[in-house]
C-alpha cells in the first residue's frame, strides 16, 4: 500500500468517526461547507420556530406535504408526528449527504427523501403518483440561489399546490416574499425571535 493511499484511508476513517460523534450536527455542517449557497444556515431551526411555522397547517386535510432543503430532518420528524397515517412526506434536496442521512435515519413508510432540485417538484411528485401538494415548506435561501432559480421555484411551487394549499417559507431576510408575491394571492407574515438567527416566516396561500 502506497503512502498516499494509506493517508487517504486514514483521513476517511477520521472523517467517519467525527461524523458519528457529531451526529446530525456534523452532517449539517458538512453539507453547509459543500453547498453554502443552497443551505440557509449552519444551525438547524429551533423547536419554537418549527411549531410556529407549522401552526396553520390543517393536518386532517393534508395528503401530501413537501419540503425543500430538509437538511438533517429538523422539520421532517415534527411533520411526520403530525401527519395522518395515510399521508405522504416528500423531501427534496440537491445535497446527496443529506438525502443519504435522512434515508438511513428516518424509518417511516410515509417518508420519501429525493435527491433532486425543487425546481423539478412537479415532475418529482408525479413520478411518485401524486398530482398536487397540500403544503410545501422551504428554508432555501432564496436571495442567494443561482441563475434565476428562486423565481422558477416560486412559480413551480404555486402551480403544483392544490387550491387552498400553502407555501410555507422561513428565511433570515425578507427577500423570499418578493419571489412569492407575483404568484400568491395572500401572504401571511410572522417572525421567530427564538432562533439562531431570528427569522422571517411567510405563508403564501393559493386561492381556492
Secondary structure as UniProt FT lines:
FT   HELIX           3..22
FT   HELIX           24..34
FT   HELIX           36..38
FT   HELIX           47..54
FT   TURN            55..56
FT   HELIX           59..61
FT   STRAND          64..68
FT   TURN            71..75
FT   HELIX           76..82
FT   TURN            85..86
FT   STRAND          88..93
FT   HELIX           96..105
FT   TURN            109..110
FT   STRAND          111..115
FT   HELIX           118..120
FT   HELIX           121..127
FT   TURN            128..129
FT   STRAND          133..138
FT   HELIX           142..144
FT   TURN            147..148
FT   HELIX           149..160
FT   STRAND          161..171
FT   HELIX           175..181
FT   TURN            182..183
FT   STRAND          186..192
FT   STRAND          199..205
//
